[in-house]
Amino acid sequence: MPNWCDCTYKCVGDLKDVRSLYKALKYIDKRKTSIIKNGFGKWWLGNLVVKLGGNWEKYRCRGEITYYELNGNILTICQNTAWCEQEGVRKIIEEKFPSIKVYYREEEPGCGVYYTNDANGEYFPERYYLDSYVDDSEYFTTIEEAADHVSGIIGEKVEPDKNAIEEALDEYMEELDDEDVRYSFHEFTVVDE
């Protein structure tokens, strides 16, 4: 059984190409059955690969689409995938529609996978994530925002440094000695692709 990864795509390009990709998703959405028989159902990523003219056995497509939305020339596609971003799906989109660049953010807490290819932070500006089993989890664009938020949780000033934030949270959880209070702090790594 895999660890499940939340992955979000922002597909950006010429409006004509972005709309064509959106129409492929609408086609899948309107179907009563899957294009290819599988264990995920009609929203399996392999169905999108096939709809775009690809061979699902050639591209990694272990997962399913959970949500999609078109906003201007930006198509957001949310996915639940096995372990990590399924780069085969991104590759077939970019091959089929050369004007489209797919920016992604992936989050898989079990193995500490927190990556994005959005180097400029235009579509995924958040670089830090506080996972909480008590409160709502939070995203932050700067380490200073994260430190201020954590300072509010623990009741004392925390330096704007990843290690300082992690240490402060660890000490706070240890002092509370409550198994239901858990926090983990993560920094997104920017990857070149």
C-alpha positions in Angstrom: 0.0 0.0 0.0 1.5 3.3 -1.0 1.8 6.5 1.0 -0.6 8.9 -0.6 0.6 12.2 -2.0 -1.4 15.4 -2.6 -0.3 16.9 -5.8 -1.6 20.0 -7.5 -0.9 21.1 -11.1 -1.2 24.6 -12.4 -1.3 24.2 -16.2 -0.4 27.6 -17.8 -0.2 28.4 -21.5 -2.1 29.6 -24.6 -5.8 29.8 -23.8 -6.6 27.5 -26.8 -4.4 24.8 -25.5 -5.5 25.2 -21.9 -9.1 25.0 -23.0 -8.4 21.8 -25.0 -6.9 20.2 -21.9 -9.9 21.3 -19.9 -12.2 19.7 -22.5 -10.3 16.4 -22.1 -11.1 16.6 -18.4 -14.7 17.5 -19.1 -15.0 14.5 -21.4 -13.7 12.2 -18.6 -16.1 13.9 -16.1 -19.2 13.3 -18.3 -18.4 9.6 -18.8 -20.3 7.0 -16.8 -17.4 4.5 -17.0 -13.7 4.6 -17.2 -11.9 4.8 -20.5 -9.5 2.0 -19.4 -10.5 -0.6 -16.7 -8.6 0.1 -13.5 -8.8 0.2 -9.7 -9.3 3.9 -9.4 -12.4 4.5 -11.6 -12.9 7.1 -14.3 -10.7 9.7 -12.7 -7.6 7.4 -12.8 -4.6 9.4 -14.3 -4.1 6.8 -17.0 -7.5 7.8 -18.5 -6.2 11.3 -19.0 -3.0 9.9 -20.5 -5.0 7.8 -23.0 -7.4 10.7 -23.8 -4.3 12.8 -24.7 -3.1 10.0 -27.1 -0.5 8.5 -24.8 0.1 4.9 -23.7 -0.7 4.6 -20.0 1.9 1.8 -19.6 4.7 4.2 -20.8 3.9 7.0 -18.3 3.7 6.8 -14.6 0.1 7.4 -13.7 -0.6 5.9 -10.3 -3.3 8.0 -8.8 -6.5 9.9 -9.5 -7.8 13.4 -10.2 -9.8 14.7 -7.3 -10.7 18.2 -8.6 -10.1 20.5 -11.6 -10.9 24.1 -12.3 -10.3 26.5 -15.2 -9.6 30.1 -14.3 -8.6 32.1 -17.4 -5.6 30.5 -18.9 -4.7 28.5 -15.7 -6.1 25.0 -15.3 -5.7 23.6 -11.8 -5.7 19.8 -11.5 -5.7 18.3 -8.0 -4.6 14.7 -7.6 -4.1 12.0 -5.1 -1.1 9.9 -6.2 1.1 7.1 -5.0 4.2 8.4 -3.2 4.9 11.4 -5.4 4.0 13.5 -8.4 3.4 11.3 -11.4 5.7 13.0 -13.8 4.4 11.0 -16.7 1.1 12.8 -16.6 2.9 16.2 -16.6 5.1 15.1 -19.5 2.2 14.0 -21.7 0.4 17.2 -21.1 3.5 19.2 -22.1 4.1 17.0 -25.1 0.6 17.2 -26.4 0.3 21.0 -25.7 3.8 22.6 -26.2 2.5 26.0 -25.1 1.6 24.6 -21.7 4.0 24.6 -18.8 2.8 22.5 -15.8 3.8 23.8 -12.4 3.3 21.4 -9.5 3.4 21.1 -5.8 3.6 17.7 -4.1 3.1 16.8 -0.4 3.6 13.4 1.0 4.1 13.6 4.8 5.0 9.9 5.4 8.3 10.2 3.5 8.7 13.9 3.9 8.2 14.7 0.2 7.5 18.5 -0.2 8.5 19.7 -3.6 7.6 22.2 -6.3 9.0 23.1 -9.7 7.6 26.7 -9.4 11.0 28.4 -8.8 9.6 31.9 -8.9 6.7 31.2 -6.6 4.2 32.6 -9.1 1.7 29.8 -8.8 2.8 28.2 -5.5 4.3 31.0 -3.5 4.1 29.1 -0.2 7.5 27.7 0.7 6.7 26.4 4.2 4.0 24.2 5.6 3.0 23.5 9.2 1.1 20.2 9.5 -1.1 20.0 12.6 -3.2 17.2 14.1 -4.9 19.7 16.4 -5.4 23.0 14.5 -5.8 23.7 10.8 -2.6 23.2 8.9 -1.0 26.3 7.5 1.0 27.4 4.5 3.5 30.3 4.7 5.3 32.3 2.0 8.2 33.4 4.3 10.0 31.8 7.2 9.2 35.0 9.2 5.4 34.3 8.8 5.9 30.8 9.9 8.0 31.8 12.9 5.3 34.4 14.0 2.6 31.8 13.7 4.5 29.2 15.7 5.3 31.9 18.3 1.6 32.3 18.7 1.1 28.6 19.2 3.8 28.1 21.8 3.5 31.5 23.5 7.1 32.6 23.1 9.2 34.2 20.4 10.7 31.8 17.8 13.5 32.8 15.5 12.8 32.8 11.8 14.9 29.7 11.1 13.7 26.2 10.0 15.7 24.4 12.7 14.6 26.9 15.4 11.0 26.4 14.5 11.3 22.6 14.5 13.1 22.6 17.9 10.5 25.0 19.4 7.6 22.8 18.2 9.4 19.6 19.5 10.0 21.2 22.9 6.4 22.4 23.0 4.9 19.0 22.2 7.3 17.3 24.8 6.2 19.8 27.5 2.5 19.2 26.8 2.9 15.5 26.8 -0.4 15.1 24.9 -0.4 12.5 22.1 -3.2 14.4 20.4 -1.1 17.5 20.0 1.2 17.0 17.0 2.9 19.5 14.7 5.5 19.0 11.9 7.1 21.8 10.0 8.2 21.4 6.4 10.1 23.5 3.8 9.3 23.0 0.1 12.3 22.1 -2.0 12.4 23.8 -5.4 13.4 21.3 -8.1 14.6 22.1 -11.7 12.7 20.5 -14.5 
